[in-house]
């Protein structure tokens, strides 16, 4: 697979609240929250806005809640819709599975697929459905024994050792329980997530690509968008209800909670809550990082990905089987490419580098007002600038070598 930038390397459960279809000037209550912090929200205000269910119906580690219905599917988000394991996710999330099941005679990625019986449901190879069991702040455990004075390499090694120890202590492979420790806000805190990981996922219905990706790359990451970006899948477990590899003897998984679909639609000023597994953000990074990504790293990746798409497209012209199999990789690269191009345009249009520099100038002024602050924070920005000056010198090599390595792996 190609480099997945900026797809998240760390996915976490979060909630996003907003009041839809109201002027931007009054959107003062929106935000993104980890579920274990929901009891800190102004519940009465949310109820006044339209929240009609108790917080424990959203997230509850001691009983069924919406977090049991909203799951991770191959790195994306999906939702259980029945007590028979039926699951709804995005067309682009299921696209790899459609390609893997296709050949020259059956191009499901392009033409879509409908299973008329459960026996016809297509195995989604390598796909899993992960259901969050619990999440816990383990910052004090992870950072025990390290301090601001700990050298960076020693700090990284110590944190890595603690993370591996915590993961090993909480994973239960025989029960299908996996564990992951994720850094939040660039390592300001660390959370332990445990998941029930189900390994038998199958495709029930996927629309043709002309519907699931209607508008193609020009419409991708644009608003409004009019594609039917959905696929129905089904999750299976062993006859005992426990996670199991694919087998004809497996039975539909019975989730603790599933969602219902309202045919009434959404009305103006309705309260909206979105629950899922978003990617990481870099919006809090310093000006050096923004400038590096805007002017050096992203533009180079854009050039590389354009060349890769052209080469892969040409490679498949004379070989239909290969053309089918390369669909997923081209789709993935194109998706990332559109995101990169849009990000560079947006950063330059909004003048984010200049905004960051003004904030850093104010920070420097604040630091210089106190000898104690100078001692503690005086080297923060200069050291970051030095690091990026060094990074810029090796950037072409550091970007191209992983790309070449991925190409060699994929060609074998």
BAPA-843993 format. One line per field, with one value per residue (C-alpha): chain; z, x, y; residue in one letter. Coordinates in Angstrom, 3 decimals, always signed. Layout:
N
ch <- [A | ...]
up <- [Z | ...]
east <- [X | ...]
north <- [Y | ...]
aa <- [a | ...]
# end
This chain:
412
ch <- [A | A | A | A | A | A | A | A | A | A | A | A | A | A | A | A | A | A | A | A | A | A | A | A | A | A | A | A | A | A | A | A | A | A | A | A | A | A | A | A | A | A | A | A | A | A | A | A | A | A | A | A | A | A | A | A | A | A | A | A | A | A | A | A | A | A | A | A | A | A | A | A | A | A | A | A | A | A | A | A | A | A | A | A | A | A | A | A | A | A | A | A | A | A | A | A | A | A | A | A | A | A | A | A | A | A | A | A | A | A | A | A | A | A | A | A | A | A | A | A | A | A | A | A | A | A | A | A | A | A | A | A | A | A | A | A | A | A | A | A | A | A | A | A | A | A | A | A | A | A | A | A | A | A | A | A | A | A | A | A | A | A | A | A | A | A | A | A | A | A | A | A | A | A | A | A | A | A | A | A | A | A | A | A | A | A | A | A | A | A | A | A | A | A | A | A | A | A | A | A | A | A | A | A | A | A | A | A | A | A | A | A | A | A | A | A | A | A | A | A | A | A | A | A | A | A | A | A | A | A | A | A | A | A | A | A | A | A | A | A | A | A | A | A | A | A | A | A | A | A | A | A | A | A | A | A | A | A | A | A | A | A | A | A | A | A | A | A | A | A | A | A | A | A | A | A | A | A | A | A | A | A | A | A | A | A | A | A | A | A | A | A | A | A | A | A | A | A | A | A | A | A | A | A | A | A | A | A | A | A | A | A | A | A | A | A | A | A | A | A | A | A | A | A | A | A | A | A | A | A | A | A | A | A | A | A | A | A | A | A | A | A | A | A | A | A | A | A | A | A | A | A | A | A | A | A | A | A | A | A | A | A | A | A | A | A | A | A | A | A | A | A | A | A | A | A | A | A | A | A | A | A | A | A | A | A | A | A | A | A | A | A | A | A | A | A | A | A | A | A | A | A | A | A | A | A | A | A | A | A | A | A]
up <- [+0.000 | -0.554 | +2.160 | +3.873 | +4.444 | +6.271 | +7.253 | +11.000 | +12.514 | +15.748 | +15.739 | +18.773 | +19.843 | +19.955 | +19.926 | +17.998 | +18.882 | +16.888 | +16.051 | +12.318 | +9.778 | +12.001 | +11.243 | +11.913 | +14.218 | +16.825 | +16.723 | +20.147 | +21.626 | +19.110 | +20.066 | +20.012 | +23.162 | +24.366 | +25.674 | +29.225 | +29.501 | +28.567 | +32.187 | +32.193 | +29.486 | +30.229 | +30.006 | +30.652 | +27.800 | +25.477 | +26.500 | +25.716 | +22.307 | +21.626 | +23.314 | +24.332 | +25.657 | +28.828 | +28.533 | +29.678 | +26.499 | +24.538 | +26.505 | +29.313 | +30.137 | +32.480 | +30.053 | +26.413 | +24.830 | +21.437 | +21.673 | +21.222 | +17.935 | +16.454 | +15.542 | +13.647 | +10.239 | +8.555 | +10.056 | +9.187 | +11.076 | +10.812 | +12.643 | +13.555 | +12.257 | +13.445 | +16.018 | +13.170 | +12.696 | +9.749 | +9.523 | +7.536 | +6.506 | +3.695 | +0.144 | +0.253 | +3.489 | +1.840 | -1.492 | -0.719 | +0.071 | -3.206 | -5.150 | -3.320 | -4.248 | -7.910 | -10.997 | -14.729 | -14.952 | -11.797 | -11.200 | -8.010 | -7.315 | -10.494 | -10.811 | -7.167 | -5.493 | -4.003 | -1.897 | -2.308 | +0.507 | +3.428 | +1.710 | -1.105 | +1.175 | +0.091 | +2.613 | +3.187 | +3.351 | +6.170 | +7.436 | +11.113 | +13.146 | +16.431 | +19.221 | +21.961 | +25.343 | +27.509 | +27.457 | +30.317 | +30.890 | +31.522 | +31.244 | +34.716 | +33.996 | +30.592 | +31.759 | +35.080 | +35.270 | +32.530 | +32.932 | +30.909 | +31.520 | +30.038 | +26.695 | +23.743 | +22.714 | +26.273 | +26.714 | +23.530 | +24.524 | +28.044 | +26.771 | +24.189 | +26.869 | +29.122 | +26.249 | +25.285 | +28.908 | +29.321 | +26.012 | +26.885 | +30.308 | +28.888 | +25.684 | +25.873 | +22.526 | +23.346 | +24.016 | +20.996 | +23.154 | +21.675 | +23.325 | +22.139 | +23.905 | +21.913 | +22.449 | +22.591 | +21.637 | +20.586 | +23.774 | +26.335 | +27.529 | +26.772 | +26.643 | +26.811 | +24.496 | +24.589 | +21.718 | +20.941 | +17.515 | +15.203 | +12.256 | +9.943 | +7.982 | +4.748 | +2.038 | +1.774 | -0.665 | -2.328 | -4.986 | -8.285 | -8.146 | -10.306 | -7.282 | -4.375 | -5.819 | -7.922 | -8.975 | -8.657 | -7.401 | -8.399 | -5.838 | -3.215 | -0.015 | -1.361 | +0.039 | -0.873 | -2.200 | -3.797 | -3.904 | -2.388 | -0.205 | +1.624 | +1.791 | +3.894 | +5.491 | +8.062 | +10.967 | +12.019 | +15.093 | +15.869 | +16.884 | +20.510 | +19.864 | +20.203 | +17.537 | +14.887 | +11.486 | +8.446 | +8.368 | +6.725 | +10.195 | +11.733 | +12.787 | +12.595 | +15.514 | +17.961 | +19.088 | +22.501 | +20.782 | +17.262 | +15.659 | +13.796 | +10.656 | +10.725 | +7.465 | +8.736 | +7.843 | +9.457 | +9.997 | +10.263 | +13.705 | +14.743 | +17.354 | +15.730 | +17.377 | +15.464 | +17.063 | +15.381 | +14.930 | +13.359 | +12.422 | +14.213 | +13.759 | +13.355 | +13.791 | +17.019 | +15.500 | +15.351 | +12.328 | +11.299 | +10.892 | +8.926 | +6.617 | +6.129 | +5.181 | +3.088 | +1.076 | +1.070 | +2.230 | +0.808 | -2.590 | -3.052 | -2.145 | -4.581 | -7.382 | -6.345 | -6.187 | -9.602 | -11.057 | -9.226 | -10.507 | -14.087 | -13.812 | -12.231 | -14.757 | -17.637 | -16.078 | -16.033 | -19.609 | -21.156 | -18.331 | -17.236 | -14.127 | -13.010 | -13.827 | -11.502 | -8.647 | -9.010 | -8.570 | -4.808 | -4.793 | -7.380 | -5.435 | -2.204 | -3.758 | -5.508 | -2.261 | -0.440 | -3.357 | -3.331 | +0.420 | +0.075 | -2.759 | -0.902 | +2.316 | +0.647 | -1.024 | +2.222 | +4.296 | +1.831 | +1.391 | +5.140 | +5.846 | +8.622 | +8.686 | +9.309 | +11.984 | +13.758 | +13.574 | +15.179 | +17.985 | +18.459 | +18.515 | +21.335 | +23.109 | +22.775 | +24.159 | +27.141 | +27.712 | +27.626 | +30.362 | +32.973 | +33.551 | +34.927 | +31.752 | +29.626 | +31.457 | +31.050 | +27.607 | +25.948 | +23.820 | +22.679 | +19.414 | +18.467 | +18.929 | +16.757 | +14.050 | +14.125 | +13.862 | +10.797 | +9.187 | +9.492 | +8.300 | +5.179 | +4.126 | +4.153 | +3.237 | -0.410 | +0.574 | +3.629 | +1.546 | -1.508 | +0.180 | +1.916 | -1.359 | -3.209 | -0.505 | -0.770 | -4.547 | -4.216 | -1.699 | -3.854 | -6.980 | -5.450]
east <- [+0.000 | +1.104 | +1.906 | -1.361 | -0.925 | -2.546 | -4.699 | -4.603 | -2.091 | -4.020 | -7.790 | -9.860 | -13.463 | -14.843 | -18.052 | -18.791 | -21.759 | -23.182 | -26.439 | -26.901 | -28.066 | -27.603 | -25.423 | -21.720 | -21.696 | -23.782 | -21.982 | -20.453 | -21.174 | -19.558 | -16.621 | -14.985 | -14.879 | -13.645 | -16.633 | -15.278 | -15.474 | -19.161 | -20.250 | -18.256 | -20.460 | -23.287 | -26.012 | -28.908 | -27.783 | -27.493 | -30.994 | -32.277 | -30.657 | -32.392 | -30.546 | -33.250 | -31.296 | -29.216 | -25.448 | -25.213 | -27.082 | -24.156 | -21.254 | -21.490 | -18.809 | -21.182 | -24.051 | -25.155 | -24.725 | -24.231 | -20.486 | -21.332 | -23.109 | -20.475 | -17.397 | -14.108 | -14.224 | -10.825 | -9.767 | -13.051 | -16.308 | -19.353 | -22.652 | -24.614 | -28.194 | -29.663 | -29.274 | -28.060 | -24.743 | -25.816 | -23.439 | -23.445 | -20.194 | -18.819 | -18.358 | -14.749 | -14.160 | -15.359 | -13.640 | -10.539 | -12.762 | -14.639 | -11.375 | -10.007 | -13.123 | -12.989 | -11.364 | -11.575 | -14.951 | -16.437 | -15.488 | -17.433 | -15.506 | -16.881 | -20.240 | -21.204 | -22.521 | -25.750 | -25.927 | -29.455 | -28.892 | -26.496 | -24.651 | -23.802 | -22.275 | -18.690 | -15.858 | -14.106 | -10.571 | -8.386 | -11.251 | -12.152 | -14.853 | -13.570 | -15.986 | -14.634 | -14.973 | -13.382 | -11.051 | -8.935 | -6.498 | -3.084 | -0.964 | +0.538 | +1.553 | +3.053 | +5.008 | +6.186 | +9.969 | +10.335 | +10.600 | +11.305 | +15.001 | +14.924 | +16.821 | +14.433 | +15.681 | +15.521 | +12.078 | +10.757 | +12.240 | +10.807 | +7.354 | +7.484 | +8.359 | +5.521 | +3.030 | +3.991 | +3.710 | +0.247 | -0.965 | +0.332 | -1.342 | -4.746 | -4.944 | -6.702 | -6.054 | -8.004 | -11.103 | -10.630 | -9.748 | -7.078 | -5.563 | -3.990 | -2.434 | -2.833 | -1.259 | -3.703 | -2.768 | +0.773 | +1.416 | -0.052 | -2.055 | -2.268 | -5.359 | -5.717 | -8.409 | -9.589 | -11.575 | -13.497 | -12.059 | -14.269 | -12.448 | -15.240 | -16.734 | -18.699 | -20.148 | -23.950 | -24.561 | -22.345 | -23.600 | -21.739 | -18.764 | -20.722 | -23.029 | -20.643 | -18.049 | -20.336 | -18.541 | -15.156 | -12.105 | -13.424 | -16.246 | -14.156 | -13.632 | -16.030 | -19.296 | -22.025 | -21.414 | -24.020 | -22.551 | -24.082 | -21.037 | -22.365 | -22.017 | -23.815 | -21.709 | -22.368 | -20.189 | -19.979 | -18.759 | -18.170 | -21.105 | -20.236 | -20.592 | -16.846 | -14.546 | -13.487 | -11.822 | -14.084 | -16.031 | -19.295 | -20.328 | -20.067 | -23.233 | -24.199 | -22.780 | -25.372 | -24.276 | -25.201 | -26.642 | -27.706 | -29.053 | -32.290 | -32.651 | -35.213 | -37.015 | -38.151 | -34.865 | -33.273 | -35.039 | -33.558 | -32.052 | -32.096 | -29.564 | -26.788 | -24.382 | -21.713 | -19.899 | -17.011 | -13.307 | -11.674 | -8.052 | -5.453 | -5.062 | -2.011 | -3.812 | -1.940 | +1.509 | +3.972 | +4.618 | +7.701 | +5.614 | +2.900 | +5.449 | +7.293 | +4.101 | +2.695 | +5.820 | +8.006 | +6.594 | +3.072 | +4.013 | +6.632 | +4.160 | +1.675 | +4.225 | +5.104 | +1.456 | +0.653 | +3.529 | +2.392 | -1.175 | +0.037 | +2.388 | -0.192 | -2.859 | -0.492 | +0.584 | -3.008 | -3.892 | -2.631 | -3.635 | -7.286 | -6.638 | -3.914 | -6.126 | -8.797 | -6.348 | -4.728 | -8.063 | -7.755 | -4.242 | -5.072 | -8.228 | -6.247 | -3.525 | -6.102 | -8.001 | -4.839 | -3.767 | -7.034 | -6.685 | -3.095 | -3.867 | -6.832 | -4.845 | -2.052 | -4.566 | -6.469 | -3.355 | -2.087 | -5.503 | -6.052 | -2.500 | -2.012 | +1.783 | +1.539 | -1.110 | +1.102 | +4.089 | +2.108 | +1.070 | +4.683 | +5.863 | +3.380 | +4.591 | +8.223 | +7.345 | +5.663 | +8.682 | +11.116 | +9.225 | +10.537 | +13.983 | +12.273 | +10.218 | +13.296 | +15.033 | +12.061 | +10.710 | +13.371 | +14.789 | +11.470 | +10.976 | +14.683 | +15.169 | +12.128 | +13.411 | +16.791 | +15.138 | +13.152 | +16.214 | +17.913 | +14.798 | +14.556 | +18.045 | +17.136 | +13.463 | +13.629 | +15.569 | +13.399 | +10.227 | +11.325 | +12.989 | +9.788 | +7.915 | +10.489 | +10.335 | +6.531 | +6.813 | +9.217 | +6.962 | +3.870 | +5.632 | +6.570]
north <- [+0.000 | +3.541 | +6.028 | +6.958 | +10.672 | +12.327 | +9.358 | +8.910 | +6.546 | +6.881 | +6.634 | +7.455 | +7.643 | +11.159 | +13.106 | +16.274 | +18.434 | +21.341 | +23.001 | +22.532 | +25.075 | +28.116 | +31.140 | +30.617 | +33.649 | +31.816 | +28.471 | +28.918 | +25.505 | +23.194 | +21.018 | +17.603 | +15.515 | +12.162 | +10.168 | +9.908 | +13.714 | +14.005 | +14.444 | +17.696 | +19.233 | +21.689 | +19.040 | +21.434 | +23.665 | +20.654 | +19.584 | +23.062 | +22.763 | +19.461 | +16.571 | +14.094 | +11.119 | +10.736 | +10.900 | +7.276 | +6.272 | +7.726 | +6.288 | +3.760 | +1.204 | -0.631 | -1.185 | -0.925 | +2.498 | +4.077 | +3.427 | -0.284 | +0.489 | +2.833 | +0.798 | +0.861 | -0.848 | -1.156 | +2.177 | +3.913 | +4.267 | +2.010 | +1.592 | -1.528 | -1.328 | -4.628 | -7.382 | -9.603 | -7.812 | -5.630 | -2.708 | +0.542 | +2.187 | +4.346 | +3.086 | +4.248 | +2.299 | -0.920 | -0.247 | -2.355 | -5.323 | -4.925 | -4.823 | -7.884 | -9.862 | -8.787 | -10.200 | -9.498 | -11.247 | -9.737 | -6.115 | -5.435 | -2.241 | -0.679 | -2.414 | -2.843 | -5.984 | -7.335 | -10.489 | -11.893 | -14.391 | -14.536 | -17.357 | -14.919 | -12.276 | -11.620 | -12.036 | -8.716 | -10.047 | -8.674 | -6.473 | -6.326 | -4.615 | -3.204 | -2.330 | -0.074 | -1.772 | +0.898 | +3.873 | +5.139 | +7.988 | +6.370 | +9.519 | +9.162 | +5.559 | +6.316 | +9.369 | +7.920 | +8.236 | +10.845 | +14.598 | +17.716 | +17.066 | +13.547 | +13.472 | +13.024 | +9.572 | +8.266 | +9.797 | +8.156 | +4.792 | +4.973 | +5.932 | +3.147 | +0.582 | +1.755 | +1.681 | -1.872 | -3.007 | -1.484 | -2.948 | -6.428 | -6.287 | -5.375 | -7.419 | -10.783 | -12.489 | -15.657 | -13.534 | -11.277 | -8.270 | -6.006 | -2.952 | +0.273 | +3.257 | +6.476 | +9.902 | +12.794 | +16.364 | +15.467 | +13.476 | +15.874 | +12.870 | +9.157 | +6.960 | +3.194 | +1.803 | -1.790 | -3.276 | -6.420 | -7.245 | -9.312 | -10.857 | -12.039 | -9.121 | -9.593 | -7.359 | -7.341 | -4.486 | -1.906 | +0.508 | +0.911 | +3.231 | +5.682 | +6.103 | +5.524 | +7.903 | +10.094 | +13.270 | +11.574 | +13.416 | +16.873 | +16.473 | +14.656 | +16.703 | +19.340 | +20.669 | +20.053 | +16.562 | +14.342 | +10.818 | +7.693 | +7.009 | +3.933 | +0.172 | -2.434 | -5.144 | -7.857 | -8.909 | -12.550 | -14.412 | -18.041 | -20.271 | -19.459 | -15.728 | -15.114 | -13.578 | -16.084 | -16.221 | -16.568 | -19.834 | -20.903 | -22.065 | -18.587 | -16.763 | -13.065 | -11.111 | -9.782 | -6.304 | -4.961 | -1.882 | -1.012 | +2.168 | +2.717 | +4.825 | +7.612 | +8.264 | +11.680 | +13.302 | +16.353 | +19.662 | +23.130 | +23.859 | +20.183 | +19.177 | +17.141 | +14.724 | +12.846 | +9.917 | +8.173 | +7.561 | +10.626 | +11.041 | +13.105 | +16.848 | +19.046 | +22.349 | +23.095 | +22.751 | +25.657 | +27.922 | +25.935 | +22.797 | +24.617 | +26.248 | +22.942 | +21.107 | +23.947 | +24.775 | +21.648 | +18.315 | +18.429 | +19.924 | +17.225 | +14.477 | +15.991 | +15.670 | +12.108 | +11.013 | +12.489 | +10.460 | +7.303 | +7.602 | +8.071 | +5.087 | +2.772 | +3.765 | +3.056 | -0.270 | -1.525 | -0.596 | -3.817 | -6.183 | -6.274 | -8.390 | -6.006 | -3.021 | -4.419 | -4.991 | -1.562 | +0.220 | +0.322 | +1.733 | +4.390 | +5.286 | +5.605 | +7.749 | +9.951 | +10.451 | +11.504 | +13.688 | +15.639 | +16.166 | +17.374 | +19.777 | +21.205 | +21.533 | +23.497 | +25.803 | +26.337 | +27.031 | +29.611 | +31.225 | +31.573 | +32.769 | +30.240 | +30.599 | +34.350 | +33.806 | +31.287 | +33.615 | +36.425 | +34.085 | +33.000 | +36.617 | +37.298 | +34.169 | +35.275 | +38.695 | +37.045 | +34.797 | +37.726 | +39.513 | +37.090 | +35.541 | +32.442 | +32.086 | +32.637 | +29.814 | +27.460 | +28.389 | +30.542 | +27.741 | +26.233 | +28.110 | +28.429 | +24.682 | +23.958 | +26.275 | +24.531 | +21.124 | +22.158 | +23.741 | +20.345 | +18.509 | +20.638 | +19.526 | +15.814 | +16.088 | +14.895 | +11.793 | +11.063 | +11.359 | +9.396 | +6.409 | +5.201 | +5.682 | +3.571 | +0.919 | +0.770 | +0.432 | -2.485 | -4.251 | -3.776 | -5.019 | -8.363]
aa <- [x | x | x | x | x | x | x | x | x | x | x | x | x | x | x | x | x | x | x | x | x | x | x | x | x | x | x | x | x | x | x | x | x | x | x | x | x | x | x | x | x | x | x | x | x | x | x | x | x | x | x | x | x | x | x | x | x | x | x | x | x | x | x | x | x | x | x | x | x | x | x | x | x | x | x | x | x | x | x | x | x | x | x | x | x | x | x | x | x | x | x | x | x | x | x | x | x | x | x | x | x | x | x | x | x | x | x | x | x | x | x | x | x | x | x | x | x | x | x | x | x | x | x | x | x | x | x | x | x | x | x | x | x | x | x | x | x | x | x | x | x | x | x | x | x | x | x | x | x | x | x | x | x | x | x | x | x | x | x | x | x | x | x | x | x | x | x | x | x | x | x | x | x | x | x | x | x | x | x | x | x | x | x | x | x | x | x | x | x | x | x | x | x | x | x | x | x | x | x | x | x | x | x | x | x | x | x | x | x | x | x | x | x | x | x | x | x | x | x | x | x | x | x | x | x | x | x | x | x | x | x | x | x | x | x | x | x | x | x | x | x | x | x | x | x | x | x | x | x | x | x | x | x | x | x | x | x | x | x | x | x | x | x | x | x | x | x | x | x | x | x | x | x | x | x | x | x | x | x | x | x | x | x | x | x | x | x | x | x | x | x | x | x | x | x | x | x | x | x | x | x | x | x | x | x | x | x | x | x | x | x | x | x | x | x | x | x | x | x | x | x | x | x | x | x | x | x | x | x | x | x | x | x | x | x | x | x | x | x | x | x | x | x | x | x | x | x | x | x | x | x | x | x | x | x | x | x | x | x | x | x | x | x | x | x | x | x | x | x | x | x | x | x | x | x | x | x | x | x | x | x | x | x | x | x | x | x | x | x | x | x | x | x | x | x | x | x | x | x | x | x | x | x | x | x | x | x | x | x | x | x | x]
# end
